[in-house]
Amino acid sequence: MSGENDTSLQQEPPRRLPVTGTLLADAQDRVGEFRGEWGGRWFLRPVSGGTAWQVDPEDVRPATAEQRLRFGTARANARSRGDVL
């Protein structure tokens, strides 16, 4: 059968949504917590609080160990100052 093994006809499996709160880095290397999805776009919230920004799922990767460590330090410092995150 023609086209049966044609990889151009195969679709990429859908990308799974991360768990809310997962640390991700975008194409500009900004790190944020995954907050949700709307209309095919993902929303990341800045580590120290603030307004979430939207990203294309294909432009996001898991945060590195160094970025996760920086996040933990920033969050601990914010809590010690009494900031609400």
Residue frames relative to the residue before (quaternion, step in Angstrom):
aa qw qx qy qz dx dy dz
M 1.0000 0.0000 0.0000 0.0000 0.00 0.00 0.00
S 0.4514 -0.7093 0.4817 0.2472 3.51 -0.85 0.98
G 0.8234 0.2439 -0.1919 0.4751 3.56 -0.99 0.90
E 0.4461 0.7202 -0.4477 0.2860 3.60 1.24 -0.13
N 0.7810 0.2780 -0.1469 0.5396 3.58 1.00 -0.81
D 0.3948 0.7292 -0.4695 0.3034 3.56 1.25 0.24
T 0.3454 -0.7737 0.4942 0.1945 3.59 -0.48 1.20
S 0.5748 0.5900 -0.3962 0.4055 3.61 1.13 -0.39
L 0.6589 0.4940 -0.3091 0.4757 3.59 1.20 -0.39
Q 0.5984 0.5635 -0.3634 0.4385 3.58 1.22 -0.33
Q 0.3083 -0.7481 0.5596 0.1790 3.53 -0.97 0.89
E 0.5354 -0.5917 0.4941 0.3452 3.51 -1.25 0.57
P 0.5015 -0.6382 0.4664 0.3515 3.61 -0.94 0.73
P 0.5710 -0.6007 0.4152 0.3750 3.60 -1.03 0.65
R 0.4464 -0.6837 0.5100 0.2705 3.55 -1.04 0.81
R 0.4204 -0.7178 0.4994 0.2421 3.56 -0.86 0.97
L 0.4813 -0.6510 0.5057 0.2979 3.53 -1.10 0.71
P 0.4507 -0.6663 0.5121 0.3009 3.59 -0.98 0.77
V 0.5867 -0.5332 0.4639 0.3953 3.54 -1.29 0.28
T 0.5605 -0.5952 0.4497 0.3596 3.59 -1.00 0.79
G 0.7582 0.3341 -0.2757 0.4873 3.57 -0.88 1.02
T 0.4795 0.6642 -0.4401 0.3678 3.59 1.27 -0.19
L 0.3823 -0.7236 0.5273 0.2286 3.58 -0.93 0.89
L 0.0061 0.7941 -0.6046 0.0622 3.53 -0.81 1.11
A 0.2594 -0.7320 0.6054 0.1745 3.56 -1.26 0.46
D 0.3266 -0.7479 0.5444 0.1940 3.56 -1.00 0.83
A 0.7634 -0.3843 0.2637 0.4473 3.57 -1.32 -0.03
Q 0.6920 0.4384 -0.2708 0.5057 3.62 1.16 -0.55
D 0.5039 -0.6801 0.3873 0.3654 3.58 1.34 0.23
R 0.3903 0.6701 -0.5240 0.3522 3.60 1.13 0.61
V 0.2512 -0.7716 0.5698 0.1300 3.57 -0.94 0.90
G 0.1144 0.7865 -0.5992 0.0967 3.52 -0.97 0.89
E 0.5280 -0.5996 0.4989 0.3357 3.51 -1.35 0.27
F 0.4610 -0.6558 0.5185 0.2976 3.56 -0.97 0.83
R 0.1459 -0.8163 0.5573 0.0433 3.57 -0.80 1.07
G 0.7567 -0.3274 0.2191 0.5218 3.60 1.10 -0.46
E 0.3928 -0.6920 0.5605 0.2293 3.52 -1.39 -0.04
W 0.0633 0.7725 -0.6299 0.0502 3.53 -1.10 0.76
G 0.8621 -0.0045 -0.0270 0.5059 3.55 -0.73 1.08
G 0.7146 -0.4539 0.2560 0.4667 3.57 1.04 0.72
R 0.6443 0.4702 -0.3226 0.5097 3.60 1.27 0.00
W 0.3183 -0.7306 0.5717 0.1951 3.55 -1.13 0.69
F 0.2633 -0.7605 0.5763 0.1425 3.54 -1.16 0.65
L 0.1083 -0.7740 0.6233 0.0246 3.53 -0.91 1.05
R 0.2480 -0.7569 0.5902 0.1312 3.55 -1.04 0.83
P 0.5357 -0.6306 0.4394 0.3497 3.61 -0.89 0.82
V 0.6206 -0.5882 0.3883 0.3438 3.52 -1.10 0.78
S 0.7627 0.3625 -0.2014 0.4963 3.60 0.89 -0.86
G 0.6624 -0.4853 0.3010 0.4849 3.58 1.23 0.34
G 0.4841 0.6584 -0.4867 0.3088 3.53 -1.25 0.24
T 0.7335 -0.4257 0.3192 0.4229 3.51 -1.35 -0.22
A 0.4420 -0.6861 0.5159 0.2603 3.55 -0.96 0.91
W 0.2000 -0.7496 0.6133 0.1481 3.56 -1.24 0.46
Q 0.4140 -0.7150 0.5102 0.2390 3.56 -1.21 0.50
V 0.0797 -0.7843 0.6151 0.0096 3.51 -1.17 0.76
D 0.4805 -0.5955 0.5397 0.3511 3.53 -1.28 0.34
P 0.5585 -0.6380 0.4045 0.3427 3.62 -0.84 0.87
E 0.6719 0.5053 -0.3180 0.4383 3.61 1.01 -0.69
D 0.6577 0.4957 -0.3056 0.4779 3.61 1.28 -0.19
V 0.6311 0.5313 -0.3133 0.4703 3.58 1.29 0.19
R 0.0294 -0.7745 0.6318 0.0109 3.54 -1.14 0.72
P 0.6225 -0.5203 0.3979 0.4283 3.61 -1.17 0.31
A 0.5327 -0.6125 0.4768 0.3371 3.56 -1.12 0.66
T 0.4940 -0.6446 0.4958 0.3077 3.57 -1.12 0.69
A 0.6776 -0.4679 0.3653 0.4341 3.57 -1.29 0.21
E 0.6396 0.5230 -0.3224 0.4620 3.60 1.00 -0.80
Q 0.6634 0.4952 -0.3059 0.4702 3.59 0.94 -0.84
R 0.6384 0.5153 -0.3283 0.4680 3.61 1.02 -0.75
L 0.6361 0.5213 -0.3254 0.4667 3.60 1.04 -0.77
R 0.6408 0.5138 -0.3177 0.4739 3.59 0.98 -0.87
F 0.6256 0.5423 -0.3278 0.4551 3.58 1.03 -0.83
G 0.6697 0.5062 -0.3006 0.4526 3.57 0.87 -0.95
T 0.6541 0.5047 -0.3038 0.4744 3.56 1.01 -0.83
A 0.6553 0.5098 -0.3127 0.4614 3.60 0.92 -0.89
R 0.6651 0.4963 -0.3057 0.4668 3.58 0.94 -0.84
A 0.6522 0.5042 -0.3209 0.4664 3.61 0.94 -0.82
N 0.6477 0.5111 -0.3174 0.4675 3.59 0.98 -0.81
A 0.6478 0.5138 -0.3193 0.4631 3.60 0.96 -0.85
R 0.6590 0.4998 -0.3163 0.4647 3.59 0.93 -0.83
S 0.6547 0.5157 -0.3238 0.4479 3.61 0.98 -0.79
R 0.6602 0.4769 -0.2971 0.4983 3.60 1.20 -0.50
G 0.5062 -0.6583 0.4148 0.3719 3.57 1.26 -0.26
D 0.3657 0.7322 -0.4960 0.2901 3.58 1.24 0.31
V 0.3433 -0.7035 0.5839 0.2153 3.54 -1.16 0.68
L 0.1526 -0.8088 0.5644 0.0636 3.59 -0.64 1.09
